[in-house]
Amino acid sequence: MRRFSEFDPVAVTVWFFSVTGVAMFCGHPLLMAISLAGAVLFFVVRNGTKHVRSHIFFFLLFAVLALANPLISHNGATVLFVINDRPVTLEALLYGVNSAAMIVGVLYWFRSLTQIMTSEKVLCVAGTLSPKLALVLSMALRSVPMFARRAKQVSDSQKAMGLYSEDNIIDDIRGHMRVFSIISTWALENGIITADSMAARGYGTGRRTQLRRFRFTAVDAVLVLVTLALLAVTAAAIAADSLAFTFYPRIDITVNGALGICGAAAYGALVLLPIFIETEVSLRWRYLQSKI
């Protein structure tokens, strides 16, 4: 009984990029609607009624993006009204709504991704692709907070020495430049020390091993296979123009034949896959609790 966030990071990453890849590079209005609805539903299932401000922000962003396109682009045959001798067309409005659905849906997906994929999981995925990439990434992630703490220490020391005695912009700029110079020198020195330390420990002299806290099991393999199968059906429908659409000069949105229907259904199943997993786990957990 595993929640979606408890699956192997590689399997979760494959699913996320499959969903967002179709959303970003296809653009079919039906798929965009499925992506946005699924992204919002998945975020609500994971977080409940929390993050109200995030929902308000995304709603305002959706409205701004949807209304910006018809004010900028005046293509289309169906004129709704005219503002300052510039027509606002139905096609431009719907194109803006479709683009806004794509952008906001992808933002929702990546918001959920950042909640699930911790830094340790990201390093696990990077280590699977390349151990050297994982090493560079882990060092970069370590350096950012370390440099921030060091910069604060240097700034506090200079304030204690009275170097910020003048309360003006010029003094602040000089102080920040001193801190930047000191931190840059310290970063270069720290890099040399790190390189010498790695060389002393024999880095690069043999095959590197990797510590994996996450074990790729048969359940993770099933998730990857189901994800790739659904993605393949969706991609086949897109490649065969069974999911075709045009907004200009007139709206023409089609789902041609059985392949188009299967492609849309496959993408819907792909989007709802983690929601099915979360719902099944919750129902099973409630059932086990009722047996106690």
C-alpha positions, 0 to 999 in steps of 0.5 A: 500500500504505497502512495504515489509520492512513495514510488521510486523517484525514477518512476515518478519522474517518468510519469511527470515528464510524460504528462507535462511533455504532452501538455507543453508540445501538443496544445490540443484544447481537449488535452489542455482541459484534461491536463488543467483539470487533472493538475488542479484535482491532483493538487487538491487531493494532495493538499486538501483545502490548503494553499488558497493563495496559490489557487487565487494566484493561478486563477488571476494568472489564467485570467490575465493570460486568457485576456492578453491574447485577444488584446494583442492578436486580432486574427480570426474571422468571428469579430466579437466587438471592436476597441479603438478600431481593433477587433476582438475575435472569438478565435483569439479569445479561445486561443488565449484561453487554451494557452492559459490552460496549458501554462497554468496546468503545467505550473500546477503539475510542477508545483506538485512535482516540487512537493514530491521530489525532494532534493534527495530524490532529485539526486537519485534520479540524476545519479541514475542518469550520471553519477558525475551529474549527481555529484555536481548537482549535490555540490551546487545545492550545497553551495547555495545555502553555504555561501548565503550563510558565509555572506551573512557572517561577513556582513555581520562582522563588518557591521560590528567593525563599524564599516556601515557607519554611514546610512546612505546608498553609497556606503551600502553599495561599498559594503555589498561590494566588499562582501562580494569580493570576500565571498568570491575569494573564499569560494575559489579557495574552498573550491581548491580545498575541495578538489585537493580533498577529493584527489586525496580520497582517490576520486576518479581512480576507480569505479564510483558506487552510489548509495540508493535509499530508494529501491526500484521494485516490480510495482515501480516497473509496472507504473513506468510501463503503464505510463509509457504505454499510455504515452505511446497511444497519445503520441500515436494519435497526435502524430497521425493528426487524429487530434488536430486543431486550428484556431485561425482563421476559423476554429476547427477542433477535431478528434478523428476516428477511434485512434483520436478517441483512444489518444484522448482517453489514454491521456486522461487515464495518464493524468488520473493515474496518481489520483487513482493510486491515492484514492485506492490507498485512502479507501484501503486505509479506511477499510483497514481502520474500520476492521480494528 
